[in-house]
Structures are given as structure tokens and as C-alpha cells.
Amino acid sequence: MPRNARVVELNLALAPAGGPLRHRLADALIEVLRTGQLGPGDALPATRALAAELGISRNAVLAAYDELAAAGFVHATGGSATVVADGADVAARAGVSSHIGAARPAVQSSLAPDAPPRWILLPGYPDTGLIAPGDWRAAWRAAAGEPVSNGLPSSQPHARLREALAIQLRRTRGVAADPAGIVPAPGVSAALRALATAAGLRGRTVAFEDPGYPEGRRALASAGAVIRPVRVDEDGLDPSALARGDAAVYTTPAHQYPLGARLSAARRAALIGWARRESALVIEDDYDGEFRYDVRGLPALHSMPGGPDVVAYVGTASKILSPGLRVAWIIPPAGLLAAVRAALDESDESIGTVTGDALARFIGAGYLTRHLARAARTYAARREALIAGLRTAAPGLRISGAAAGLHLVAALPAGTDEDALVARLAGCGLAVDGLGQSCLGQSCLGPPPGPALVCGYALLPESQAAAAAAVIADCSPG
């Protein structure tokens, strides 16, 4: 019998309660690797069987296997088995762990100015460590094996990426687009600048959510658009605040940045209707809409009746994989397609051929679907841990916007000096954003009133959530 089919009887001993169950199970599996009970090429037990044997939930076993895979101890095979990786036993005997232990919140001491933060709660940054290394390398090896593109217009750059995106967007966001109508761009800012140029927005008014996505606002303003703030509330952007002179409106309907609201169905219809009546453009930035926890996903604005005629859909790999990829995509109304392409050509902004091909292969092979499922489980657990930590350490903070995405909003007591608090937290090793930097002007038009922290949880291990919450509580007034 080949080694990778060996049946192994595991005698796992979970550590007493005190840490997340996924960590304790991962530690127990690493221990049997260290002692030689489990070795490279051996298959781990099926998740359902192990969960039943230990009397724990299958989700905890899935999370532990994902953690071990992210650390390189195991990998999945074509037959859906999870197999111990080569060298995993050596790493276990060397004391390598799959996670970072809980840190002590030393709030009394400041860090050196150039020291990296202990806790990163900056919103908008995914955990790249969750990308399966084998899948990532396979996609890039396949892309690198292709002939070098000559870059001529006739070479049809990124055809494979556009086809892969068309399938992925139809499956996950309900967006039906011809691959020829998808325009890759090197990041959201480049996409927005191209849209502004193509739609002739220089010197014209663009209604923009307030508070809203700072990068998007800066990109449109740099292209000459005149930004006019419009209010948002618990149902997202309010279409009644739009004016006849607005040439376009920018919105993040799936998970409003930063407040986290979803644009309600009634407002979605009203927004499309307004754009059609006024011959205006709706710029739909699908900001981290792939991750949802307490709610079902709503289809993209672009997929609604009449949407393709007035909605320019903008998506990005930054939140699902890494900002370092610098890959975004635009699905503009058909009348703007040629102008968007021309704007990107004129600015000489494009993504690398190999990068686009590698991402296409990562999507086409099913690796992205598998990654999103793994990441969603991990982010959901980290989200719950941060919410629990804040409710325990700082019950006075009102938490909102946590139903989807990669961040939540923690409203601070009235009168809190938000900038000073963010600086104090940085001095204690915790990096986080304040709500004020997403506002246009001195204050936001939309709720919540007063100061707040915008806390990302994608890079915060569950084991450190309580420590991070304690730092926030110790530094906050009251």
C-alpha cells in the first residue's frame, strides 16, 4: 500500500480550554508529528470522522486543517484527502508552530517609531498567508511556461483573464458580462481614473458617499472630478440626496466603506432609476463584497434590470488575495467601453501579462473558489473573536458594520479625540484607522455621529483578539 494511503490511529490530546479550539487541535496534530506517530505522506483523518471522535464541531476541524495547510504542515490532494507535507516532521521537532501565541498587551510602554505594530487592525488588508502555497506556485509556473507576449494590440492581452473573470463574476456576483466587455486595470485607482476620463467627468460633479472610500475619492479628484459628499445611513447611500447636476455617483453597495451598510433593495432600484432618468453614471465599487457572515449576498447593481446601461462595475483582487497584485477590472456600459480602453492606453496603465495569466489560471483551476471558502471561515472566526474581545474589554463601544467584509466600526464616546487615540494606540503597538479619514471635510454627513475606529480583523489571529481589545480599552477614554 502506498504511504499516502496509510491508515494512522491517532491518539490526540487536546490542551485544556484557554485558547481557540482550532489552535489546540492544530497543536495536538503537530505533537503527533513531533513524536513520529504521524509522518510525511500520511493522510489526516476525514474531518467528519475526527470531529465525531473528539466530540467537537466539524468547523473546528476544518479550521485547524486550514491553519496547518497555511503553515505548510499539510496539503490537499486531488482526492480531497489532506496529507502531511514533506519536512513537516522536521519542522514539528524544531518547535515550529502553526500560529502565534497570545501576546501580552504591554500598553504602558511605547514602541520605537520604526517598530512594526504587534496588532494590525488596518482595514482592507487580507491575510495572504491563507493562500495555499502549492496552488499559488502552480498558477505562476503555468503562466511562466507560456511564450513571452510581444505586446502588440493584435496579441489580445489578458484574454484568458477576461474569460476567467466572466465565469467567476457570474457565479459569485450575478454579473453577466461578455469577456470582451471586461477591462483589466492595475488597481482600483487606475480603474476610476480611466472611468472619469472616459465619461468626461473632469470639471463635473460626482456624488460620493460620506464617509466614503478615501482612495476612490482621491482617484476621481485627481482625474478632475468635483467631489460632492452625499449622506449614507444604515441602508447605504441615500438616492434622494442626489442632485440633477450630478454627472455620476460613486457607491460601495455590497458593504459600504467604512460604515458597513448594504444598499437596500429599494434604494438599488431608486439609484438605477435616477441614473437612467438623468443619463448619469453609477460607479459600483464592489468593495470586499465576497465575504458575508450574517447576511445573504445581494446581486451587484450591474446585474439589475437596466443596470448594464448605466453602471460601471469595478472589482479587485486586492481584498480577496493581495493588494500587491495590483489587479482590478472594469465592466463599463457598452457606450464607454472603447473610451475606457483608450484612457488606459493613453496613460500607459496596464497589468503585467504574466500576472494576469497567473491570476486567470488561479481562478480557472478552482483555486480561488477553494481559497475564498477557506478565507471566509478564517475571517469569520477572527471577526467573532474581535467582537467578543471588544464586548468584554470595552462594552461601551458600539459595534456596527460587521455583517460582511473585512472590518467593523467601533463608535467611541462622544468628545473623544479620534486622532489622538489612534496615535496612542500606534504607540502601544496597535495599528488602526479612525473614521475621520474617510470623511470629506471636518465631519461626516452620515452616521454614526462622532468619533469611531475602523477595525480590520483579517490580519488579527484569534489568539490575539482579546489582547488587542484590551489595548483599545486601556487607551480609550472612560
C-alpha positions in Angstrom: 0.0 0.0 0.0 1.5 3.4 -0.9 2.5 5.6 2.0 -0.1 8.3 1.3 -2.8 5.7 1.8 -1.6 4.5 5.2 -4.3 4.5 7.9 -3.0 6.0 11.1 -4.6 5.6 14.5 -4.2 9.0 16.2 -4.2 9.4 20.0 -4.8 13.2 20.2 -4.6 15.0 23.5 -6.2 18.5 23.3 -4.8 21.1 25.6 -7.2 22.3 28.3 -9.5 25.2 27.4 -7.7 28.6 27.3 -7.1 29.1 23.6 -9.2 28.7 20.4 -10.2 25.2 19.7 -8.6 25.3 16.2 -5.2 26.2 17.7 -5.4 23.4 20.3 -6.3 20.8 17.7 -3.5 22.0 15.3 -1.1 21.9 18.3 -2.2 18.3 19.0 -1.6 17.2 15.4 1.8 18.9 15.4 2.7 17.0 18.6 2.0 13.6 17.0 4.1 14.7 14.1 6.9 15.6 16.5 6.7 12.1 18.2 6.6 10.3 14.9 3.1 8.9 15.2 2.3 10.8 12.1 4.7 11.3 9.2 5.1 12.8 5.7 2.8 11.3 3.2 0.3 10.1 5.8 -3.3 11.2 5.4 -5.1 13.0 8.2 -8.4 11.6 9.3 -11.5 12.8 7.5 -12.9 15.9 9.1 -16.3 14.4 10.0 -14.7 11.3 11.5 -12.2 13.3 13.6 -14.9 15.7 14.8 -17.1 12.8 15.9 -14.2 11.1 17.6 -13.2 14.2 19.6 -16.7 15.4 20.2 -16.2 18.8 18.6 -17.7 20.6 15.6 -16.5 19.8 12.1 -15.9 23.5 11.5 -13.3 23.5 14.2 -11.5 20.6 12.4 -11.8 22.3 9.1 -10.3 25.5 10.6 -7.4 23.5 12.2 -6.6 21.8 8.9 -6.7 25.2 7.1 -4.3 26.5 9.7 -1.9 23.6 9.2 -2.1 24.0 5.4 -1.4 27.7 5.6 1.7 27.0 7.7 2.9 24.3 5.3 2.4 21.2 7.5 -0.2 19.6 5.3 -1.6 19.9 1.8 -4.7 18.8 0.0 -4.6 16.1 -2.7 -6.7 15.6 -5.8 -8.8 13.0 -4.0 -9.7 15.6 -1.3 -7.5 13.9 1.3 -5.4 16.1 3.5 -1.8 14.7 3.5 1.2 15.5 5.7 3.8 17.5 3.7 7.4 16.6 3.3 9.5 18.0 6.1 6.5 18.6 8.4 8.0 16.2 11.0 11.3 18.1 10.9 9.5 21.4 11.4 7.5 19.9 14.3 10.6 18.6 16.1 12.2 22.0 15.6 9.4 23.6 17.5 7.7 25.3 14.6 4.0 26.3 15.3 1.1 26.9 13.0 0.0 30.0 14.9 1.3 32.8 17.1 0.7 32.6 20.8 -1.3 35.2 22.7 0.6 38.4 23.3 0.6 40.4 26.5 -0.9 43.9 25.9 2.0 46.0 27.2 0.1 49.2 27.0 2.3 51.0 29.4 5.3 51.1 27.1 5.8 52.8 23.7 7.5 51.2 20.7 10.3 52.7 18.7 9.0 54.8 15.9 10.1 52.3 13.3 9.0 49.2 15.1 6.3 47.1 13.4 2.9 47.0 15.1 2.1 44.0 17.2 -1.5 44.1 16.2 -2.6 45.1 12.7 -6.2 46.2 12.6 -5.9 48.3 9.4 -8.9 47.7 7.2 -8.7 46.5 3.7 -5.8 44.1 4.0 -6.4 40.4 3.6 -4.2 37.6 5.1 -2.0 36.5 2.2 -0.8 33.6 4.4 -4.2 31.9 3.8 -3.3 31.4 0.1 -2.4 27.8 -0.4 1.3 27.9 -1.5 1.0 24.9 -3.8 -2.0 26.4 -5.6 -0.2 29.8 -6.0 3.0 28.3 -7.3 1.1 26.0 -9.7 -0.7 29.0 -11.3 2.5 31.0 -11.6 4.5 28.1 -13.0 1.8 27.6 -15.7 1.8 31.3 -16.6 5.6 31.4 -16.7 5.6 28.5 -19.1 3.8 30.4 -21.8 5.7 32.2 -24.6 6.6 35.8 -23.8 3.9 38.2 -25.2 5.1 40.6 -27.9 2.7 43.2 -26.5 1.1 44.1 -29.9 -2.6 45.0 -29.9 -3.3 42.0 -32.1 -1.9 39.7 -29.3 -5.2 40.1 -27.4 -3.7 40.7 -24.0 -5.4 39.2 -21.0 -7.9 37.2 -23.0 -7.6 34.2 -20.6 -8.1 36.5 -17.5 -11.2 38.2 -19.0 -12.7 34.8 -19.7 -11.9 33.5 -16.2 -13.3 36.7 -14.6 -16.5 36.5 -16.7 -17.2 33.0 -15.2 -16.2 33.9 -11.7 -18.3 37.1 -11.6 -21.4 35.3 -13.0 -21.1 32.6 -10.3 -20.3 34.8 -7.3 -21.8 38.2 -8.0 -24.6 37.5 -10.5 -22.8 39.7 -13.1 -23.3 38.5 -16.7 -20.6 40.1 -18.9 -19.1 39.2 -22.2 -15.3 38.6 -21.6 -14.7 41.3 -24.3 -16.5 43.8 -22.2 -14.2 43.3 -19.2 -11.2 45.7 -19.0 -8.3 44.8 -16.6 -6.6 47.7 -14.9 -3.6 48.0 -12.5 -5.6 48.7 -9.4 -8.9 50.4 -8.4 -7.4 53.9 -8.6 -6.3 53.4 -12.2 -9.8 52.0 -13.0 -11.5 55.0 -11.5 -9.3 57.5 -13.3 -9.9 55.7 -16.6 -13.7 55.8 -16.0 -13.6 59.5 -15.1 -11.7 60.3 -18.3 -13.9 58.1 -20.5 -17.1 59.6 -19.0 -15.8 63.2 -19.3 -16.1 63.8 -15.6 -13.4 66.5 -15.5 -15.0 69.7 -14.0 -18.3 67.9 -13.4 -19.9 66.8 -10.1 -19.6 63.3 -8.8 -21.7 62.4 -5.8 -19.6 60.5 -3.3 -20.5 58.6 -0.2 -19.6 60.4 3.0 -18.0 58.8 4.9 -16.5 57.0 1.9 -13.5 55.2 0.5 -10.6 57.7 0.6 -8.6 56.0 -2.2 -11.6 56.2 -4.5 -12.3 59.8 -3.7 -8.7 60.8 -4.3 -8.6 58.9 -7.6 -11.7 60.6 -9.0 -10.5 64.0 -7.8 -7.1 63.5 -9.4 -8.9 63.0 -12.7 -10.5 66.4 -12.4 -14.0 65.4 -11.0 -15.6 67.7 -8.5 -16.5 65.6 -5.4 -19.8 66.3 -3.7 -20.5 64.4 -0.5 -23.8 62.7 0.0 -25.0 61.1 3.2 -25.2 57.4 4.0 -27.1 55.6 6.7 -28.0 52.1 7.8 -29.4 51.4 4.3 -26.4 52.7 2.5 -26.2 55.7 0.1 -29.5 57.8 0.0 -30.6 58.3 -3.6 -32.8 61.2 -2.5 -29.6 63.1 -1.8 -28.6 63.0 -5.4 -28.9 66.2 -7.5 -29.8 66.9 -11.1 -26.3 68.3 -11.7 -24.5 65.2 -10.6 -22.9 63.6 -13.6 -22.0 60.4 -11.7 -22.3 58.8 -8.3 -19.8 56.5 -6.6 -21.1 53.8 -4.2 -20.0 50.7 -2.4 -23.3 48.9 -2.3 -22.3 45.4 -1.2 -20.6 46.5 2.0 -20.4 50.3 2.3 -16.9 51.6 3.2 -16.4 52.3 6.0 -19.8 52.0 7.8 -20.6 48.5 6.5 -24.2 49.0 5.4 -25.7 47.2 2.5 -27.6 49.2 -0.1 -31.2 48.2 0.4 -33.2 46.7 -2.5 -35.5 49.8 -2.7 -32.5 52.1 -2.9 -30.8 50.0 -5.5 -33.9 50.3 -7.7 -34.1 54.0 -7.0 -30.4 54.6 -7.8 -30.7 52.8 -11.2 -33.9 54.7 -12.0 -32.2 58.0 -11.1 -29.2 57.3 -13.4 -31.4 56.3 -16.3 -33.6 59.5 -16.0 -30.6 61.8 -15.6 -28.3 60.0 -18.1 -25.8 59.7 -15.3 -23.2 57.1 -14.5 -23.2 54.9 -11.4 -19.7 53.7 -10.4 -20.2 50.5 -8.4 -17.1 49.6 -6.4 -17.6 46.1 -5.2 -15.6 46.7 -2.1 -14.9 43.3 -0.2 -18.3 42.1 -1.1 -17.1 38.5 -1.4 -17.1 37.9 2.4 -20.5 37.7 4.1 -21.3 36.3 7.6 -24.7 37.1 9.0 -26.5 38.0 5.7 -27.1 36.6 2.3 -25.4 38.4 -0.6 -27.4 40.7 -2.8 -26.7 40.8 -6.6 -24.5 43.5 -7.9 -26.1 46.7 -9.2 -24.7 45.9 -12.6 -26.9 42.8 -12.7 -30.2 44.6 -12.1 -32.6 45.3 -15.0 -31.2 48.4 -16.7 -28.0 48.2 -14.7 -25.6 47.4 -17.6 -26.7 50.6 -19.4 -25.8 52.9 -16.5 -23.5 51.1 -14.1 -19.7 50.8 -14.4 -18.8 47.8 -12.2 -15.3 47.9 -10.6 -13.8 44.8 -8.9 -10.4 44.0 -7.5 -8.1 41.2 -6.3 -6.8 43.3 -3.5 -9.3 42.2 -0.9 -9.6 38.6 -1.9 -5.9 37.9 -2.5 -3.4 40.7 -2.1 -3.1 44.5 -2.8 0.4 43.7 -4.1 -1.1 42.1 -7.2 -2.3 45.4 -8.5 -5.1 43.8 -10.5 -8.6 45.3 -10.9 -11.3 45.1 -13.5 -13.9 47.3 -15.0 -17.2 46.4 -16.7 -18.3 49.7 -18.1 -21.6 50.4 -20.0 -21.1 49.4 -23.6 -21.0 53.1 -24.7 -18.0 53.7 -22.6 -16.0 50.5 -23.3 -13.8 51.9 -26.1 -13.2 55.1 -24.3 -12.1 53.3 -21.1 -9.7 51.2 -23.1 -8.4 54.3 -24.8 -7.9 56.1 -21.5 -5.8 53.2 -20.1 -3.8 53.1 -23.3 -3.2 56.9 -23.1 -2.0 56.7 -19.5 0.0 53.6 -20.3 -1.5 51.8 -17.3 -1.8 48.1 -17.6 -1.2 44.9 -15.6 1.7 42.6 -16.4 1.0 39.8 -18.9 2.3 37.1 -16.6 0.4 38.5 -13.6 -2.8 38.5 -15.5 -2.2 35.0 -16.8 -1.3 33.6 -13.4 -4.5 35.1 -11.8 -6.5 33.6 -14.7 -5.1 30.2 -14.1 -5.6 30.6 -10.3 -9.3 31.3 -11.0 -9.7 28.7 -13.7 -8.3 25.8 -11.8 -10.7 26.4 -9.0 -8.0 27.6 -6.6 -9.7 30.9 -6.0 -13.0 29.2 -5.0 -11.2 27.0 -2.6 -9.3 29.9 -1.2 -12.4 32.1 -0.7 -14.1 29.3 1.3 -11.0 28.8 3.5 -10.6 32.6 4.0 -14.2 33.1 4.8 -14.1 30.6 7.6 -10.9 32.1 9.0 -12.2 35.7 8.8 -15.5 34.7 10.4 -13.6 33.2 13.3 -11.4 36.3 13.7 -14.3 38.6 13.4 -16.2 36.8 16.2 -13.0 36.8 18.4 -12.6 40.6 18.0 -16.2 41.3 18.6 -16.1 39.1 21.8 -12.9 40.8 22.9 -14.3 44.3 22.5 -17.6 43.4 24.2 -15.6 42.1 27.2 -12.9 44.7 27.4 -14.7 47.8 26.1 -18.5 47.2 26.4 -19.1 50.9 26.0 -18.1 50.8 22.3 -20.9 50.4 19.9 -20.0 47.9 17.2 -21.6 48.1 13.7 -20.9 47.1 10.1 -19.7 43.6 10.9 -22.1 41.6 8.8 -19.7 41.3 5.9 -16.3 42.3 4.6 -13.1 42.6 6.5 -13.7 45.3 9.0 -16.1 46.7 11.6 -16.7 50.1 13.1 -16.4 50.7 16.9 -18.1 54.0 17.8 -16.2 55.9 20.6 -17.6 58.0 23.4 -18.7 61.5 22.3 -15.9 64.0 22.5 -13.1 61.5 22.1 -10.1 62.9 20.2 -10.0 60.3 17.5 -6.7 61.3 16.0 -5.0 61.4 19.5 -6.4 57.9 20.3 -5.2 56.5 17.0 -1.7 57.9 17.8 -1.8 56.4 21.3 -2.7 53.0 20.0 0.1 53.2 17.5 2.5 53.9 20.3 1.2 50.8 22.1 1.8 48.7 19.0 -1.7 48.6 17.6 -2.4 50.0 14.1 -5.9 51.1 13.3 -7.7 53.7 11.3 -10.1 56.4 12.5 -13.4 57.1 10.9 -12.5 60.8 10.3 -10.0 60.0 7.5 -12.9 58.6 5.4 -14.9 61.9 5.8 -14.9 64.8 3.4 -14.3 67.9 5.5 -14.4 68.2 9.2 -17.2 65.8 9.9 -19.2 63.1 8.1 -22.7 63.6 6.7 -23.7 60.1 7.6 -23.9 58.2 10.9 -22.5 57.1 13.3 -22.2 60.6 14.8 -18.9 61.4 16.5 -15.6 59.6 16.5 -15.0 55.9 15.8 -12.4 53.3 15.0 -12.5 51.3 11.7 -11.0 48.0 12.8 -9.9 45.4 10.3 -9.7 41.8 11.6 -8.3 39.9 8.6 -4.7 40.1 10.0 -5.7 39.6 13.6 -5.2 36.0 14.9 -8.0 34.8 17.1 -5.5 34.2 19.9 -4.6 37.9 20.0 -8.1 39.4 19.7 -8.6 39.7 23.4 -5.1 41.3 23.8 -5.9 43.8 21.1 -9.3 44.6 22.5 -7.6 45.2 25.9 -5.2 47.7 24.4 -8.1 49.6 22.8 -10.0 49.6 26.1 -6.9 50.8 28.1 -6.2 53.6 25.6 -9.8 54.8 25.2 -11.4 57.4 27.5 -13.9 56.3 30.0 
